[in-house]
Amino acid sequence: MNHSGAGLVIWDVDGTLIPADLRWLTRAIARAYGIAESEVVFPDKKVHGYTDESIAVDTAIASGVDPSAAEAGIPGFRQAVAAVM
C-alpha cells in the first residue's frame, strides 16, 4: 500500500476550529425546553469551545428559562440533539 499521498484529516466535531452553523443547536434547545426556535437567544459569550450541555443551559437561561429548569432539561436536550442530528 502506498502512503505517499496520505494527508491529515481534521474532524471538527464541536465547531471549535471552524464556526458551525447553529441551526441544529437552536432546534435542539427549542425542542428540549419547549420554546419556539425564534425565541432561542444565545448568550453574549461565545457558544464554541465548551460543552454542548453548558451551551444549552446558558442559552436556555438567556432565552428566559429558569436556571434550575435549564439544568434539569439536560436529559431532554441530549434526546433532542439525537433527534435533530
mmCIF file as gemmi writes it, N, C-alpha and C atoms, coordinates in Angstrom:
data_model
loop_
_atom_site.group_PDB
_atom_site.id
_atom_site.type_symbol
_atom_site.label_atom_id
_atom_site.label_alt_id
_atom_site.label_comp_id
_atom_site.label_asym_id
_atom_site.label_entity_id
_atom_site.label_seq_id
_atom_site.pdbx_PDB_ins_code
_atom_site.Cartn_x
_atom_site.Cartn_y
_atom_site.Cartn_z
_atom_site.occupancy
_atom_site.B_iso_or_equiv
_atom_site.pdbx_formal_charge
_atom_site.auth_seq_id
_atom_site.auth_asym_id
_atom_site.pdbx_PDB_model_num
ATOM 1 N N . MET Axp A 1 ? 0.85 -1.176 0 1 0 ? 1 A 1
ATOM 2 C CA . MET Axp A 1 ? 0 0 0 1 0 ? 1 A 1
ATOM 3 C C . MET Axp A 1 ? 0.894 1.237 0 1 0 ? 1 A 1
ATOM 4 N N . ASN Axp A 2 ? 0.63 2.152 -0.865 1 0 ? 2 A 1
ATOM 5 C CA . ASN Axp A 2 ? 1.419 3.368 -0.995 1 0 ? 2 A 1
ATOM 6 C C . ASN Axp A 2 ? 0.781 4.488 -0.174 1 0 ? 2 A 1
ATOM 7 N N . HIS Axp A 3 ? 1.535 5.025 0.765 1 0 ? 3 A 1
ATOM 8 C CA . HIS Axp A 3 ? 1.031 6.097 1.626 1 0 ? 3 A 1
ATOM 9 C C . HIS Axp A 3 ? 1.601 7.461 1.26 1 0 ? 3 A 1
ATOM 10 N N . SER Axp A 4 ? 2.193 7.582 0.113 1 0 ? 4 A 1
ATOM 11 C CA . SER Axp A 4 ? 2.835 8.846 -0.252 1 0 ? 4 A 1
ATOM 12 C C . SER Axp A 4 ? 1.848 9.995 -0.395 1 0 ? 4 A 1
ATOM 13 N N . GLY Axp A 5 ? 0.599 9.711 -0.671 1 0 ? 5 A 1
ATOM 14 C CA . GLY Axp A 5 ? -0.4 10.762 -0.827 1 0 ? 5 A 1
ATOM 15 C C . GLY Axp A 5 ? -1.239 10.976 0.419 1 0 ? 5 A 1
ATOM 16 N N . ALA Axp A 6 ? -0.861 10.287 1.525 1 0 ? 6 A 1
ATOM 17 C CA . ALA Axp A 6 ? -1.646 10.405 2.75 1 0 ? 6 A 1
ATOM 18 C C . ALA Axp A 6 ? -1.573 11.828 3.286 1 0 ? 6 A 1
ATOM 19 N N . GLY Axp A 7 ? -2.649 12.27 3.874 1 0 ? 7 A 1
ATOM 20 C CA . GLY Axp A 7 ? -2.697 13.621 4.434 1 0 ? 7 A 1
ATOM 21 C C . GLY Axp A 7 ? -3.282 13.602 5.82 1 0 ? 7 A 1
ATOM 22 N N . LEU Axp A 8 ? -3.598 14.738 6.3 1 0 ? 8 A 1
ATOM 23 C CA . LEU Axp A 8 ? -4.167 14.899 7.625 1 0 ? 8 A 1
ATOM 24 C C . LEU Axp A 8 ? -5.644 15.261 7.477 1 0 ? 8 A 1
ATOM 25 N N . VAL Axp A 9 ? -6.481 14.571 8.234 1 0 ? 9 A 1
ATOM 26 C CA . VAL Axp A 9 ? -7.908 14.869 8.239 1 0 ? 9 A 1
ATOM 27 C C . VAL Axp A 9 ? -8.247 15.421 9.614 1 0 ? 9 A 1
ATOM 28 N N . ILE Axp A 10 ? -8.85 16.585 9.641 1 0 ? 10 A 1
ATOM 29 C CA . ILE Axp A 10 ? -9.273 17.192 10.897 1 0 ? 10 A 1
ATOM 30 C C . ILE Axp A 10 ? -10.793 17.129 10.946 1 0 ? 10 A 1
ATOM 31 N N . TRP Axp A 11 ? -11.303 16.51 11.984 1 0 ? 11 A 1
ATOM 32 C CA . TRP Axp A 11 ? -12.74 16.396 12.155 1 0 ? 11 A 1
ATOM 33 C C . TRP Axp A 11 ? -13.141 17.322 13.299 1 0 ? 11 A 1
ATOM 34 N N . ASP Axp A 12 ? -13.727 18.421 12.975 1 0 ? 12 A 1
ATOM 35 C CA . ASP Axp A 12 ? -14.087 19.459 13.934 1 0 ? 12 A 1
ATOM 36 C C . ASP Axp A 12 ? -15.492 19.192 14.461 1 0 ? 12 A 1
ATOM 37 N N . VAL Axp A 13 ? -15.615 18.18 15.311 1 0 ? 13 A 1
ATOM 38 C CA . VAL Axp A 13 ? -16.906 17.717 15.785 1 0 ? 13 A 1
ATOM 39 C C . VAL Axp A 13 ? -17.724 18.818 16.443 1 0 ? 13 A 1
ATOM 40 N N . ASP Axp A 14 ? -17.109 19.625 17.277 1 0 ? 14 A 1
ATOM 41 C CA . ASP Axp A 14 ? -17.87 20.602 18.053 1 0 ? 14 A 1
ATOM 42 C C . ASP Axp A 14 ? -17.858 22.014 17.492 1 0 ? 14 A 1
ATOM 43 N N . GLY Axp A 15 ? -17.27 22.207 16.321 1 0 ? 15 A 1
ATOM 44 C CA . GLY Axp A 15 ? -17.278 23.536 15.733 1 0 ? 15 A 1
ATOM 45 C C . GLY Axp A 15 ? -16.305 24.5 16.389 1 0 ? 15 A 1
ATOM 46 N N . THR Axp A 16 ? -15.325 23.997 17.132 1 0 ? 16 A 1
ATOM 47 C CA . THR Axp A 16 ? -14.359 24.857 17.802 1 0 ? 16 A 1
ATOM 48 C C . THR Axp A 16 ? -13.384 25.483 16.816 1 0 ? 16 A 1
ATOM 49 N N . LEU Axp A 17 ? -12.936 24.707 15.848 1 0 ? 17 A 1
ATOM 50 C CA . LEU Axp A 17 ? -11.951 25.213 14.89 1 0 ? 17 A 1
ATOM 51 C C . LEU Axp A 17 ? -12.6 26.031 13.782 1 0 ? 17 A 1
ATOM 52 N N . ILE Axp A 18 ? -13.744 25.578 13.32 1 0 ? 18 A 1
ATOM 53 C CA . ILE Axp A 18 ? -14.486 26.259 12.263 1 0 ? 18 A 1
ATOM 54 C C . ILE Axp A 18 ? -15.874 26.549 12.813 1 0 ? 18 A 1
ATOM 55 N N . PRO Axp A 19 ? -16.283 27.81 12.92 1 0 ? 19 A 1
ATOM 56 C CA . PRO Axp A 19 ? -17.602 28.104 13.472 1 0 ? 19 A 1
ATOM 57 C C . PRO Axp A 19 ? -18.707 27.346 12.735 1 0 ? 19 A 1
ATOM 58 N N . ALA Axp A 20 ? -19.486 26.62 13.503 1 0 ? 20 A 1
ATOM 59 C CA . ALA Axp A 20 ? -20.545 25.785 12.931 1 0 ? 20 A 1
ATOM 60 C C . ALA Axp A 20 ? -21.837 26.583 12.78 1 0 ? 20 A 1
ATOM 61 N N . ASP Axp A 21 ? -22.661 26.133 11.886 1 0 ? 21 A 1
ATOM 62 C CA . ASP Axp A 21 ? -23.997 26.681 11.725 1 0 ? 21 A 1
ATOM 63 C C . ASP Axp A 21 ? -24.789 26.28 12.974 1 0 ? 21 A 1
ATOM 64 N N . LEU Axp A 22 ? -25.413 27.203 13.63 1 0 ? 22 A 1
ATOM 65 C CA . LEU Axp A 22 ? -26.076 26.915 14.904 1 0 ? 22 A 1
ATOM 66 C C . LEU Axp A 22 ? -27.535 26.504 14.769 1 0 ? 22 A 1
ATOM 67 N N . ARG Axp A 23 ? -27.991 26.231 13.543 1 0 ? 23 A 1
ATOM 68 C CA . ARG Axp A 23 ? -29.395 25.834 13.383 1 0 ? 23 A 1
ATOM 69 C C . ARG Axp A 23 ? -29.717 24.553 14.141 1 0 ? 23 A 1
ATOM 70 N N . TRP Axp A 24 ? -28.814 23.571 14.103 1 0 ? 24 A 1
ATOM 71 C CA . TRP Axp A 24 ? -29.07 22.313 14.803 1 0 ? 24 A 1
ATOM 72 C C . TRP Axp A 24 ? -29.172 22.55 16.307 1 0 ? 24 A 1
ATOM 73 N N . LEU Axp A 25 ? -28.328 23.425 16.836 1 0 ? 25 A 1
ATOM 74 C CA . LEU Axp A 25 ? -28.345 23.709 18.266 1 0 ? 25 A 1
ATOM 75 C C . LEU Axp A 25 ? -29.603 24.485 18.641 1 0 ? 25 A 1
ATOM 76 N N . THR Axp A 26 ? -29.993 25.418 17.803 1 0 ? 26 A 1
ATOM 77 C CA . THR Axp A 26 ? -31.232 26.169 18.035 1 0 ? 26 A 1
ATOM 78 C C . THR Axp A 26 ? -32.419 25.222 18.093 1 0 ? 26 A 1
ATOM 79 N N . ARG Axp A 27 ? -32.512 24.303 17.137 1 0 ? 27 A 1
ATOM 80 C CA . ARG Axp A 27 ? -33.623 23.342 17.107 1 0 ? 27 A 1
ATOM 81 C C . ARG Axp A 27 ? -33.632 22.462 18.348 1 0 ? 27 A 1
ATOM 82 N N . ALA Axp A 28 ? -32.465 21.961 18.718 1 0 ? 28 A 1
ATOM 83 C CA . ALA Axp A 28 ? -32.384 21.062 19.872 1 0 ? 28 A 1
ATOM 84 C C . ALA Axp A 28 ? -32.778 21.778 21.158 1 0 ? 28 A 1
ATOM 85 N N . ILE Axp A 29 ? -32.313 22.991 21.346 1 0 ? 29 A 1
ATOM 86 C CA . ILE Axp A 29 ? -32.651 23.746 22.558 1 0 ? 29 A 1
ATOM 87 C C . ILE Axp A 29 ? -34.137 24.066 22.579 1 0 ? 29 A 1
ATOM 88 N N . ALA Axp A 30 ? -34.683 24.481 21.457 1 0 ? 30 A 1
ATOM 89 C CA . ALA Axp A 30 ? -36.119 24.78 21.384 1 0 ? 30 A 1
ATOM 90 C C . ALA Axp A 30 ? -36.95 23.556 21.747 1 0 ? 30 A 1
ATOM 91 N N . ARG Axp A 31 ? -36.6 22.409 21.194 1 0 ? 31 A 1
ATOM 92 C CA . ARG Axp A 31 ? -37.339 21.178 21.491 1 0 ? 31 A 1
ATOM 93 C C . ARG Axp A 31 ? -37.184 20.758 22.944 1 0 ? 31 A 1
ATOM 94 N N . ALA Axp A 32 ? -35.978 20.844 23.46 1 0 ? 32 A 1
ATOM 95 C CA . ALA Axp A 32 ? -35.711 20.391 24.824 1 0 ? 32 A 1
ATOM 96 C C . ALA Axp A 32 ? -36.438 21.227 25.868 1 0 ? 32 A 1
ATOM 97 N N . TYR Axp A 33 ? -36.55 22.519 25.611 1 0 ? 33 A 1
ATOM 98 C CA . TYR Axp A 33 ? -37.125 23.417 26.605 1 0 ? 33 A 1
ATOM 99 C C . TYR Axp A 33 ? -38.525 23.915 26.244 1 0 ? 33 A 1
ATOM 100 N N . GLY Axp A 34 ? -39.081 23.391 25.158 1 0 ? 34 A 1
ATOM 101 C CA . GLY Axp A 34 ? -40.452 23.743 24.791 1 0 ? 34 A 1
ATOM 102 C C . GLY Axp A 34 ? -40.642 25.2 24.424 1 0 ? 34 A 1
ATOM 103 N N . ILE Axp A 35 ? -39.651 25.771 23.752 1 0 ? 35 A 1
ATOM 104 C CA . ILE Axp A 35 ? -39.782 27.154 23.304 1 0 ? 35 A 1
ATOM 105 C C . ILE Axp A 35 ? -39.666 27.196 21.78 1 0 ? 35 A 1
ATOM 106 N N . ALA Axp A 36 ? -40.181 28.244 21.195 1 0 ? 36 A 1
ATOM 107 C CA . ALA Axp A 36 ? -40.103 28.395 19.738 1 0 ? 36 A 1
ATOM 108 C C . ALA Axp A 36 ? -38.664 28.667 19.322 1 0 ? 36 A 1
ATOM 109 N N . GLU Axp A 37 ? -38.281 28.172 18.163 1 0 ? 37 A 1
ATOM 110 C CA . GLU Axp A 37 ? -36.928 28.426 17.664 1 0 ? 37 A 1
ATOM 111 C C . GLU Axp A 37 ? -36.629 29.917 17.589 1 0 ? 37 A 1
ATOM 112 N N . SER Axp A 38 ? -37.634 30.71 17.252 1 0 ? 38 A 1
ATOM 113 C CA . SER Axp A 38 ? -37.439 32.159 17.157 1 0 ? 38 A 1
ATOM 114 C C . SER Axp A 38 ? -37.191 32.802 18.522 1 0 ? 38 A 1
ATOM 115 N N . GLU Axp A 39 ? -37.498 32.09 19.612 1 0 ? 39 A 1
ATOM 116 C CA . GLU Axp A 39 ? -37.294 32.612 20.963 1 0 ? 39 A 1
ATOM 117 C C . GLU Axp A 39 ? -35.946 32.207 21.56 1 0 ? 39 A 1
ATOM 118 N N . VAL Axp A 40 ? -35.193 31.363 20.854 1 0 ? 40 A 1
ATOM 119 C CA . VAL Axp A 40 ? -33.891 30.942 21.363 1 0 ? 40 A 1
ATOM 120 C C . VAL Axp A 40 ? -32.911 32.097 21.211 1 0 ? 40 A 1
ATOM 121 N N . VAL Axp A 41 ? -32.315 32.492 22.334 1 0 ? 41 A 1
ATOM 122 C CA . VAL Axp A 41 ? -31.363 33.6 22.37 1 0 ? 41 A 1
ATOM 123 C C . VAL Axp A 41 ? -30.042 33.052 22.901 1 0 ? 41 A 1
ATOM 124 N N . PHE Axp A 42 ? -29.007 33.134 22.093 1 0 ? 42 A 1
ATOM 125 C CA . PHE Axp A 42 ? -27.7 32.684 22.549 1 0 ? 42 A 1
ATOM 126 C C . PHE Axp A 42 ? -27.098 33.747 23.456 1 0 ? 42 A 1
ATOM 127 N N . PRO Axp A 43 ? -26.361 33.307 24.485 1 0 ? 43 A 1
ATOM 128 C CA . PRO Axp A 43 ? -25.749 34.279 25.399 1 0 ? 43 A 1
ATOM 129 C C . PRO Axp A 43 ? -24.696 35.118 24.692 1 0 ? 43 A 1
ATOM 130 N N . ASP Axp A 44 ? -24.335 36.219 25.314 1 0 ? 44 A 1
ATOM 131 C CA . ASP Axp A 44 ? -23.339 37.118 24.725 1 0 ? 44 A 1
ATOM 132 C C . ASP Axp A 44 ? -21.981 36.45 24.555 1 0 ? 44 A 1
ATOM 133 N N . LYS Axp A 45 ? -21.653 35.528 25.47 1 0 ? 45 A 1
ATOM 134 C CA . LYS Axp A 45 ? -20.36 34.869 25.347 1 0 ? 45 A 1
ATOM 135 C C . LYS Axp A 45 ? -20.384 33.868 24.197 1 0 ? 45 A 1
ATOM 136 N N . LYS Axp A 46 ? -19.214 33.452 23.773 1 0 ? 46 A 1
ATOM 137 C CA . LYS Axp A 46 ? -19.096 32.526 22.657 1 0 ? 46 A 1
ATOM 138 C C . LYS Axp A 46 ? -19.833 31.225 22.952 1 0 ? 46 A 1
ATOM 139 N N . VAL Axp A 47 ? -20.38 30.612 21.909 1 0 ? 47 A 1
ATOM 140 C CA . VAL Axp A 47 ? -21.022 29.308 22.073 1 0 ? 47 A 1
ATOM 141 C C . VAL Axp A 47 ? -20.163 28.209 21.456 1 0 ? 47 A 1
ATOM 142 N N . HIS Axp A 48 ? -18.891 28.468 21.336 1 0 ? 48 A 1
ATOM 143 C CA . HIS Axp A 48 ? -17.957 27.458 20.848 1 0 ? 48 A 1
ATOM 144 C C . HIS Axp A 48 ? -16.872 27.273 21.888 1 0 ? 48 A 1
ATOM 145 N N . GLY Axp A 49 ? -16.377 26.058 21.987 1 0 ? 49 A 1
ATOM 146 C CA . GLY Axp A 49 ? -15.239 25.811 22.851 1 0 ? 49 A 1
ATOM 147 C C . GLY Axp A 49 ? -15.586 25.319 24.242 1 0 ? 49 A 1
ATOM 148 N N . TYR Axp A 50 ? -16.854 25.108 24.548 1 0 ? 50 A 1
ATOM 149 C CA . TYR Axp A 50 ? -17.196 24.455 25.802 1 0 ? 50 A 1
ATOM 150 C C . TYR Axp A 50 ? -18.315 23.455 25.526 1 0 ? 50 A 1
ATOM 151 N N . THR Axp A 51 ? -18.685 22.658 26.504 1 0 ? 51 A 1
ATOM 152 C CA . THR Axp A 51 ? -19.561 21.517 26.246 1 0 ? 51 A 1
ATOM 153 C C . THR Axp A 51 ? -20.947 21.938 25.757 1 0 ? 51 A 1
ATOM 154 N N . ASP Axp A 52 ? -21.548 21.061 24.963 1 0 ? 52 A 1
ATOM 155 C CA . ASP Axp A 52 ? -22.891 21.334 24.452 1 0 ? 52 A 1
ATOM 156 C C . ASP Axp A 52 ? -23.895 21.503 25.588 1 0 ? 52 A 1
ATOM 157 N N . GLU Axp A 53 ? -23.751 20.711 26.658 1 0 ? 53 A 1
ATOM 158 C CA . GLU Axp A 53 ? -24.668 20.844 27.787 1 0 ? 53 A 1
ATOM 159 C C . GLU Axp A 53 ? -24.549 22.223 28.438 1 0 ? 53 A 1
ATOM 160 N N . SER Axp A 54 ? -23.328 22.722 28.591 1 0 ? 54 A 1
ATOM 161 C CA . SER Axp A 54 ? -23.139 24.051 29.172 1 0 ? 54 A 1
ATOM 162 C C . SER Axp A 54 ? -23.714 25.129 28.259 1 0 ? 54 A 1
ATOM 163 N N . ILE Axp A 55 ? -23.513 24.96 26.971 1 0 ? 55 A 1
ATOM 164 C CA . ILE Axp A 55 ? -24.076 25.905 26 1 0 ? 55 A 1
ATOM 165 C C . ILE Axp A 55 ? -25.596 25.878 26.075 1 0 ? 55 A 1
ATOM 166 N N . ALA Axp A 56 ? -26.178 24.668 26.171 1 0 ? 56 A 1
ATOM 167 C CA . ALA Axp A 56 ? -27.64 24.543 26.24 1 0 ? 56 A 1
ATOM 168 C C . ALA Axp A 56 ? -28.186 25.235 27.476 1 0 ? 56 A 1
ATOM 169 N N . VAL Axp A 57 ? -27.559 25.02 28.619 1 0 ? 57 A 1
ATOM 170 C CA . VAL Axp A 57 ? -28.029 25.642 29.861 1 0 ? 57 A 1
ATOM 171 C C . VAL Axp A 57 ? -27.922 27.158 29.76 1 0 ? 57 A 1
ATOM 172 N N . ASP Axp A 58 ? -26.778 27.668 29.341 1 0 ? 58 A 1
ATOM 173 C CA . ASP Axp A 58 ? -26.6 29.124 29.218 1 0 ? 58 A 1
ATOM 174 C C . ASP Axp A 58 ? -27.579 29.729 28.221 1 0 ? 58 A 1
ATOM 175 N N . THR Axp A 59 ? -27.808 29.02 27.123 1 0 ? 59 A 1
ATOM 176 C CA . THR Axp A 59 ? -28.738 29.523 26.102 1 0 ? 59 A 1
ATOM 177 C C . THR Axp A 59 ? -30.17 29.472 26.597 1 0 ? 59 A 1
ATOM 178 N N . ALA Axp A 60 ? -30.537 28.403 27.291 1 0 ? 60 A 1
ATOM 179 C CA . ALA Axp A 60 ? -31.893 28.309 27.839 1 0 ? 60 A 1
ATOM 180 C C . ALA Axp A 60 ? -32.144 29.459 28.811 1 0 ? 60 A 1
ATOM 181 N N . ILE Axp A 61 ? -31.172 29.732 29.67 1 0 ? 61 A 1
ATOM 182 C CA . ILE Axp A 61 ? -31.317 30.837 30.627 1 0 ? 61 A 1
ATOM 183 C C . ILE Axp A 61 ? -31.433 32.169 29.892 1 0 ? 61 A 1
ATOM 184 N N . ALA Axp A 62 ? -30.589 32.382 28.884 1 0 ? 62 A 1
ATOM 185 C CA . ALA Axp A 62 ? -30.661 33.618 28.097 1 0 ? 62 A 1
ATOM 186 C C . ALA Axp A 62 ? -31.987 33.735 27.35 1 0 ? 62 A 1
ATOM 187 N N . SER Axp A 63 ? -32.632 32.592 27.114 1 0 ? 63 A 1
ATOM 188 C CA . SER Axp A 63 ? -33.921 32.567 26.405 1 0 ? 63 A 1
ATOM 189 C C . SER Axp A 63 ? -35.102 32.649 27.359 1 0 ? 63 A 1
ATOM 190 N N . GLY Axp A 64 ? -34.845 32.833 28.645 1 0 ? 64 A 1
ATOM 191 C CA . GLY Axp A 64 ? -35.922 33.033 29.615 1 0 ? 64 A 1
ATOM 192 C C . GLY Axp A 64 ? -36.288 31.825 30.442 1 0 ? 64 A 1
ATOM 193 N N . VAL Axp A 65 ? -35.551 30.726 30.313 1 0 ? 65 A 1
ATOM 194 C CA . VAL Axp A 65 ? -35.83 29.534 31.113 1 0 ? 65 A 1
ATOM 195 C C . VAL Axp A 65 ? -35.207 29.708 32.488 1 0 ? 65 A 1
ATOM 196 N N . ASP Axp A 66 ? -35.941 29.325 33.524 1 0 ? 66 A 1
ATOM 197 C CA . ASP Axp A 66 ? -35.433 29.384 34.89 1 0 ? 66 A 1
ATOM 198 C C . ASP Axp A 66 ? -34.149 28.554 35.002 1 0 ? 66 A 1
ATOM 199 N N . PRO Axp A 67 ? -33.124 29.054 35.71 1 0 ? 67 A 1
ATOM 200 C CA . PRO Axp A 67 ? -31.852 28.329 35.804 1 0 ? 67 A 1
ATOM 201 C C . PRO Axp A 67 ? -31.978 26.878 36.276 1 0 ? 67 A 1
ATOM 202 N N . SER Axp A 68 ? -32.832 26.621 37.271 1 0 ? 68 A 1
ATOM 203 C CA . SER Axp A 68 ? -32.967 25.24 37.736 1 0 ? 68 A 1
ATOM 204 C C . SER Axp A 68 ? -33.648 24.364 36.678 1 0 ? 68 A 1
ATOM 205 N N . ALA Axp A 69 ? -34.593 24.925 35.945 1 0 ? 69 A 1
ATOM 206 C CA . ALA Axp A 69 ? -35.243 24.191 34.856 1 0 ? 69 A 1
ATOM 207 C C . ALA Axp A 69 ? -34.267 23.967 33.708 1 0 ? 69 A 1
ATOM 208 N N . ALA Axp A 70 ? -33.379 24.938 33.489 1 0 ? 70 A 1
ATOM 209 C CA . ALA Axp A 70 ? -32.376 24.789 32.429 1 0 ? 70 A 1
ATOM 210 C C . ALA Axp A 70 ? -31.453 23.62 32.751 1 0 ? 70 A 1
ATOM 211 N N . GLU Axp A 71 ? -31.009 23.516 33.99 1 0 ? 71 A 1
ATOM 212 C CA . GLU Axp A 71 ? -30.156 22.391 34.407 1 0 ? 71 A 1
ATOM 213 C C . GLU Axp A 71 ? -30.915 21.074 34.315 1 0 ? 71 A 1
ATOM 214 N N . ALA Axp A 72 ? -32.158 21.079 34.755 1 0 ? 72 A 1
ATOM 215 C CA . ALA Axp A 72 ? -32.969 19.858 34.744 1 0 ? 72 A 1
ATOM 216 C C . ALA Axp A 72 ? -33.302 19.402 33.324 1 0 ? 72 A 1
ATOM 217 N N . GLY Axp A 73 ? -33.194 20.29 32.353 1 0 ? 73 A 1
ATOM 218 C CA . GLY Axp A 73 ? -33.533 19.963 30.975 1 0 ? 73 A 1
ATOM 219 C C . GLY Axp A 73 ? -32.441 19.274 30.189 1 0 ? 73 A 1
ATOM 220 N N . ILE Axp A 74 ? -31.288 19.029 30.799 1 0 ? 74 A 1
ATOM 221 C CA . ILE Axp A 74 ? -30.172 18.411 30.078 1 0 ? 74 A 1
ATOM 222 C C . ILE Axp A 74 ? -30.53 17.044 29.492 1 0 ? 74 A 1
ATOM 223 N N . PRO Axp A 75 ? -31.186 16.138 30.21 1 0 ? 75 A 1
ATOM 224 C CA . PRO Axp A 75 ? -31.545 14.855 29.575 1 0 ? 75 A 1
ATOM 225 C C . PRO Axp A 75 ? -32.422 15.044 28.335 1 0 ? 75 A 1
ATOM 226 N N . GLY Axp A 76 ? -33.359 15.97 28.407 1 0 ? 76 A 1
ATOM 227 C CA . GLY Axp A 76 ? -34.194 16.267 27.242 1 0 ? 76 A 1
ATOM 228 C C . GLY Axp A 76 ? -33.392 16.867 26.105 1 0 ? 76 A 1
ATOM 229 N N . PHE Axp A 77 ? -32.397 17.681 26.45 1 0 ? 77 A 1
ATOM 230 C CA . PHE Axp A 77 ? -31.522 18.257 25.434 1 0 ? 77 A 1
ATOM 231 C C . PHE Axp A 77 ? -30.747 17.159 24.715 1 0 ? 77 A 1
ATOM 232 N N . ARG Axp A 78 ? -30.233 16.196 25.468 1 0 ? 78 A 1
ATOM 233 C CA . ARG Axp A 78 ? -29.496 15.089 24.842 1 0 ? 78 A 1
ATOM 234 C C . ARG Axp A 78 ? -30.371 14.327 23.862 1 0 ? 78 A 1
ATOM 235 N N . GLN Axp A 79 ? -31.617 14.076 24.244 1 0 ? 79 A 1
ATOM 236 C CA . GLN Axp A 79 ? -32.553 13.386 23.34 1 0 ? 79 A 1
ATOM 237 C C . GLN Axp A 79 ? -32.861 14.244 22.121 1 0 ? 79 A 1
ATOM 238 N N . ALA Axp A 80 ? -33.028 15.54 22.337 1 0 ? 80 A 1
ATOM 239 C CA . ALA Axp A 80 ? -33.33 16.447 21.226 1 0 ? 80 A 1
ATOM 240 C C . ALA Axp A 80 ? -32.178 16.525 20.234 1 0 ? 80 A 1
ATOM 241 N N . VAL Axp A 81 ? -30.954 16.553 20.744 1 0 ? 81 A 1
ATOM 242 C CA . VAL Axp A 81 ? -29.786 16.585 19.873 1 0 ? 81 A 1
ATOM 243 C C . VAL Axp A 81 ? -29.764 15.336 18.997 1 0 ? 81 A 1
ATOM 244 N N . ALA Axp A 82 ? -30.021 14.186 19.611 1 0 ? 82 A 1
ATOM 245 C CA . ALA Axp A 82 ? -30.031 12.932 18.844 1 0 ? 82 A 1
ATOM 246 C C . ALA Axp A 82 ? -31.096 12.967 17.764 1 0 ? 82 A 1
ATOM 247 N N . ALA Axp A 83 ? -32.25 13.509 18.07 1 0 ? 83 A 1
ATOM 248 C CA . ALA Axp A 83 ? -33.333 13.586 17.093 1 0 ? 83 A 1
ATOM 249 C C . ALA Axp A 83 ? -33.009 14.573 15.969 1 0 ? 83 A 1
ATOM 250 N N . VAL Axp A 84 ? -32.433 15.699 16.328 1 0 ? 84 A 1
ATOM 251 C CA . VAL Axp A 84 ? -32.111 16.736 15.344 1 0 ? 84 A 1
ATOM 252 C C . VAL Axp A 84 ? -30.996 16.282 14.414 1 0 ? 84 A 1
ATOM 253 N N . MET Axp A 85 ? -30.006 15.602 14.981 1 0 ? 85 A 1
ATOM 254 C CA . MET Axp A 85 ? -28.87 15.167 14.169 1 0 ? 85 A 1
ATOM 255 C C . MET Axp A 85 ? -29.261 14.012 13.274 1 0 ? 85 A 1
